[in-house]
Amino acid sequence: MSCERIVGTDGQAMGFICTRVTSSRPPCEQCGADATVLCDYPLGGSKEGQTCDKKLCRKCAVRVDVESLPEVIRHPDMLPGFDPIVGRLQGDTVDVCPAHARYIRAKTERED
């Protein structure tokens, strides 16, 4: 059973609505909570042109700077927000899964 708190326009709690219907969102692949984002890390090899797409909740997703993605220069059209007419990324951050965040961090440390 899931319950949702109802708040009035004045910010005061009015009550709760509980249902027996479970969430229609898929579970986060890290913790099992409702997933709200996908991993945007661009893949290579046989999956070139695709992104990781692991289902993540906001708590487990790691927001990184677009510049920290090494593949952006070679494959910018894979990322959300890319406008091929303008030819550049519209935005400066993307969400990635913890595994790709660790990879980005390690690669960045080696380059320094």
N, C-alpha and C positions, 0 to 999 in steps of 0.2 A: 504494500500500500504506500502511495506517496501522498504527501500533504504539502500544500502551498499556503503560505501566509498571505492574507489579504490586507492591504494597507490602504487607508482612505487618502483623499487628496490633501488632508491636513497632516499626513504622516503618522497618524494614530492607527494601531492595529485594530482591524475590524473583526477578524476571525480567521478561520482556516477552512480550506476546501480539501477534502481527502478523496482520493479515488483508488480504485483497485487496479487501474490500468498502469502498467509499467511504462517507463520512459520510451519514447519512440526513437530516441537517439542511440547510436551504437555506443558500446562501452569504450572507455579510454584503454588503449593497449598497455598502459603502464600501471594504472591503479584501479581501473574498473568503473570510475565515475563516468557521467555522461560526457561523451566526446563532443567538442564544439569546433575543433580545428584539425587540419591535416598537416603532416610534415611536408614542407615545401622544398626540401633538399633535392636538387636536380641529380638524376641518376645518369650513369654512363654505360658503356658496353652495350649489351643486347637490349638494355632498357633505356637507351639514350632517347631523350625527348619526353621522358616521364619524370615524375617526382616520387619521392618515397611514399607519401600518402598514408603513413601510419596515423591512426585515429588517436587524438589526444584531447585531454581536457585542458583548460586554460592553465591550471596549476602545473601540469607536467610539461607543457610545451615550453620551449626555450626560444625567446625572441633574440635574433641575432641581426647584426648589421649586414646589409646586402653585400657590402664590400668584402666581408669576411668569407664569402662563398667563392672559392677559386673557380668554379665552373661558370660563374656569371658572365665572365668575359667571353667564353667560348659559346655558351648556350643561354643567352639572356631571355630568349623567347619562351623558355620553359617555366619561368617564374610568374606567379600571379602579379598582375599589375603591369605586365609588359605591354606596351603599345607599339606594334610593329611600324605604324605610321610615324610615330615620334622617334622610335628607335632607341628608347632608353627605359629604364625601370621607373615606374611611377610610385615612389615610396622608398623608404630607406631601411625598412626592417622586414624580416620574414620569420615565420615560426618553423622550428625544426624539432625533431624528436631528440631526447637526451643522448642517444648514441651518435647522431650526426653532430650535435653540439660539442661532444667530447672530441670528435674527429676534427672539427673546425678549430677548436681550442689548441689541440696538439699540433696541427699544421701551422697555425699562426705562431705558436711558440718556437717551432723549428725555423721559421722564416726570419724571426727576430735575431 
